[in-house]
């Protein structure tokens, strides 16, 4: 099971908004780039989803102020959690 195209666009777009910046640590930017590639090629592993879940939780305070459709992010977070728990 993977993200749908819409879910991948929501998660990847949101993560890129905050993580694809020069002020973000290089290792985090690399991890984000690897996640983006894995999402595009449907090769994400449970540890990739766990990483995304942690980042989405960390950035959660930004959802309400900057993004109108926070329900889509919440749904994507729930699916990310499910995918992280799959073996």
Backbone as CSV, one residue per row, in Angstrom:
resi,resn,N_x,N_y,N_z,CA_x,CA_y,CA_z,C_x,C_y,C_z
1,UNK,0.847,-1.183,0.000,0.000,0.000,0.000,0.890,1.243,0.000
2,UNK,0.532,2.189,-0.848,1.284,3.434,-0.956,0.306,4.608,-0.906
3,UNK,0.867,5.804,-0.941,0.039,6.997,-1.056,-0.642,6.998,-2.421
4,UNK,-1.837,7.577,-2.467,-2.425,7.875,-3.769,-1.644,9.062,-4.345
5,UNK,-1.867,9.359,-5.598,-1.188,10.498,-6.222,-1.520,11.790,-5.484
6,UNK,-2.785,11.936,-5.105,-3.207,13.146,-4.384,-2.545,13.227,-3.006
7,UNK,-2.516,12.102,-2.270,-1.889,12.093,-0.944,-0.400,12.408,-1.040
8,UNK,0.264,11.810,-2.021,1.696,12.078,-2.205,1.937,13.554,-2.506
9,UNK,1.071,14.140,-3.330,1.213,15.560,-3.659,1.039,16.430,-2.417
10,UNK,0.082,16.080,-1.578,-0.169,16.853,-0.359,1.019,16.751,0.591
11,UNK,1.448,15.525,0.876,2.548,15.321,1.825,3.847,15.913,1.282
12,UNK,4.179,15.576,0.047,5.443,16.049,-0.524,5.462,17.566,-0.681
13,UNK,4.354,18.127,-1.099,4.275,19.577,-1.234,4.451,20.283,0.089
14,UNK,3.791,19.771,1.121,3.900,20.380,2.440,5.321,20.251,2.984
15,UNK,5.900,19.056,2.867,7.267,18.863,3.365,8.252,19.749,2.614
16,UNK,8.106,19.846,1.301,9.014,20.701,0.526,8.895,22.163,0.918
17,UNK,7.688,22.581,1.230,7.469,23.971,1.624,8.354,24.364,2.797
18,UNK,8.538,23.440,3.734,9.302,23.742,4.946,10.727,23.201,4.939
19,UNK,10.979,22.124,4.210,12.283,21.470,4.311,13.229,21.774,3.158
20,UNK,12.716,22.302,2.063,13.562,22.601,0.918,14.023,24.054,0.979
21,UNK,14.800,24.340,2.026,15.302,25.698,2.258,16.761,25.619,2.678
22,UNK,17.513,26.632,2.357,18.925,26.664,2.736,19.107,26.673,4.255
23,UNK,18.127,27.170,4.997,18.240,27.250,6.451,18.029,25.901,7.140
24,UNK,17.551,24.910,6.404,17.327,23.576,6.963,18.613,22.773,6.839
25,UNK,18.913,21.996,7.860,20.122,21.178,7.877,20.218,20.314,6.621
26,UNK,21.429,20.174,6.099,21.658,19.434,4.867,21.159,17.995,4.977
27,UNK,21.369,17.354,6.109,20.924,15.962,6.260,19.404,15.844,6.189
28,UNK,18.700,16.828,6.707,17.241,16.819,6.634,16.784,17.057,5.203
29,UNK,17.444,17.960,4.510,17.099,18.204,3.103,17.354,16.970,2.246
30,UNK,18.447,16.278,2.511,18.732,15.036,1.769,17.680,13.972,2.062
31,UNK,17.309,13.861,3.318,16.297,12.865,3.705,14.967,13.194,3.042
32,UNK,14.636,14.462,2.982,13.413,14.888,2.311,13.473,14.574,0.817
33,UNK,14.613,14.836,0.191,14.760,14.538,-1.235,14.600,13.043,-1.493
34,UNK,15.157,12.219,-0.618,15.017,10.768,-0.761,13.557,10.352,-0.580
35,UNK,12.863,10.987,0.363,11.449,10.692,0.583,10.636,11.073,-0.651
36,UNK,10.921,12.239,-1.212,10.202,12.705,-2.404,10.372,11.711,-3.557
37,UNK,11.600,11.248,-3.760,11.879,10.291,-4.820,11.151,8.970,-4.559
38,UNK,11.202,8.507,-3.315,10.511,7.271,-2.958,9.009,7.375,-3.150
39,UNK,8.446,8.517,-2.833,7.006,8.718,-3.027,6.656,8.702,-4.511
40,UNK,7.507,9.309,-5.321,7.253,9.373,-6.766,7.378,7.998,-7.422
41,UNK,8.266,7.174,-6.895,8.505,5.860,-7.495,7.819,4.722,-6.738
42,UNK,7.045,5.076,-5.722,6.328,4.096,-4.888,7.265,3.044,-4.307
43,UNK,8.402,3.511,-3.801,9.372,2.613,-3.185,9.623,2.936,-1.719
44,UNK,8.720,3.683,-1.098,8.893,4.039,0.307,8.794,2.802,1.190
45,UNK,9.612,2.790,2.221,9.641,1.710,3.201,9.023,2.213,4.500
46,UNK,8.687,1.295,5.426,8.092,1.741,6.700,8.904,2.810,7.419
47,UNK,10.236,2.720,7.377,11.047,3.734,8.057,10.909,5.106,7.395
48,UNK,10.635,5.119,6.083,10.394,6.390,5.394,9.093,7.028,5.888
49,UNK,8.085,6.200,6.046,6.808,6.707,6.553,6.932,7.167,8.001
50,UNK,7.723,6.447,8.806,7.924,6.875,10.192,8.614,8.237,10.243
51,UNK,9.599,8.437,9.359,10.274,9.737,9.290,9.277,10.829,8.921
52,UNK,8.475,10.582,7.893,7.496,11.584,7.452,6.484,11.876,8.551
53,UNK,6.063,10.841,9.260,5.108,11.036,10.351,5.689,11.949,11.424
54,UNK,6.944,11.728,11.781,7.594,12.570,12.795,7.679,14.024,12.323
55,UNK,8.049,14.207,11.063,8.173,15.572,10.530,6.809,16.245,10.461
56,UNK,5.795,15.526,10.010,4.451,16.100,9.948,3.951,16.487,11.336
57,UNK,4.240,15.657,12.329,3.847,16.010,13.706,4.604,17.254,14.175
58,UNK,5.888,17.315,13.872,6.696,18.456,14.274,6.175,19.748,13.649
59,UNK,5.756,19.664,12.397,5.286,20.851,11.678,3.794,21.121,11.859
60,UNK,3.120,20.293,12.622,1.665,20.417,12.775,1.196,21.818,13.179
61,UNK,1.890,22.530,14.060,1.424,23.886,14.392,1.308,24.808,13.177
62,UNK,2.052,24.525,12.131,1.996,25.362,10.922,0.749,25.103,10.092
63,UNK,0.139,23.955,10.255,-1.018,23.603,9.433,-2.142,24.609,9.559
64,UNK,-2.503,24.920,10.755,-3.709,25.706,11.006,-3.557,27.139,10.546
65,UNK,-2.364,27.685,10.667,-2.181,29.091,10.320,-1.947,29.313,8.829
66,UNK,-1.267,28.387,8.187,-0.831,28.656,6.822,-1.557,27.862,5.748
67,UNK,-2.274,26.840,6.129,-2.886,25.994,5.112,-4.383,25.862,5.344
68,UNK,-5.115,26.211,4.325,-6.556,26.171,4.394,-7.082,24.750,4.588
69,UNK,-6.531,23.820,3.826,-7.063,22.469,3.860,-6.289,21.585,4.833
70,UNK,-6.384,21.928,6.103,-5.684,21.138,7.114,-6.283,19.736,7.248
71,UNK,-7.506,19.542,6.795,-8.111,18.198,6.842,-7.379,17.242,5.915
72,UNK,-6.943,17.721,4.778,-6.182,16.866,3.853,-4.850,16.464,4.481
73,UNK,-4.209,17.402,5.184,-2.967,17.067,5.874,-3.217,16.074,7.002
74,UNK,-4.298,16.248,7.737,-4.625,15.315,8.824,-4.880,13.919,8.260
75,UNK,-5.613,13.834,7.171,-5.853,12.535,6.533,-4.542,11.916,6.053
76,UNK,-3.666,12.731,5.476,-2.375,12.229,5.014,-1.521,11.757,6.194
77,UNK,-1.599,12.464,7.309,-0.864,12.046,8.501,-1.386,10.707,9.009
78,UNK,-2.700,10.541,9.027,-3.273,9.268,9.476,-2.844,8.119,8.568
79,UNK,-2.850,8.349,7.267,-2.429,7.297,6.335,-0.932,7.033,6.502
80,UNK,-0.148,8.084,6.720,1.289,7.907,6.943,1.523,7.029,8.162
81,UNK,0.754,7.269,9.211,0.871,6.448,10.421,0.546,4.986,10.120
82,UNK,-0.524,4.752,9.367,-0.883,3.386,8.994,0.212,2.718,8.175
83,UNK,0.743,3.434,7.211,1.791,2.879,6.354,3.076,2.620,7.144
84,UNK,3.354,3.448,8.131,4.548,3.254,8.968,4.422,2.004,9.831
85,UNK,3.193,1.666,10.188,2.965,0.512,11.057,2.896,-0.802,10.292
86,UNK,2.761,-0.742,8.971,2.694,-1.957,8.181,4.059,-2.629,8.096
87,UNK,4.044,-3.920,8.031,5.315,-4.672,7.933,5.403,-5.385,6.634
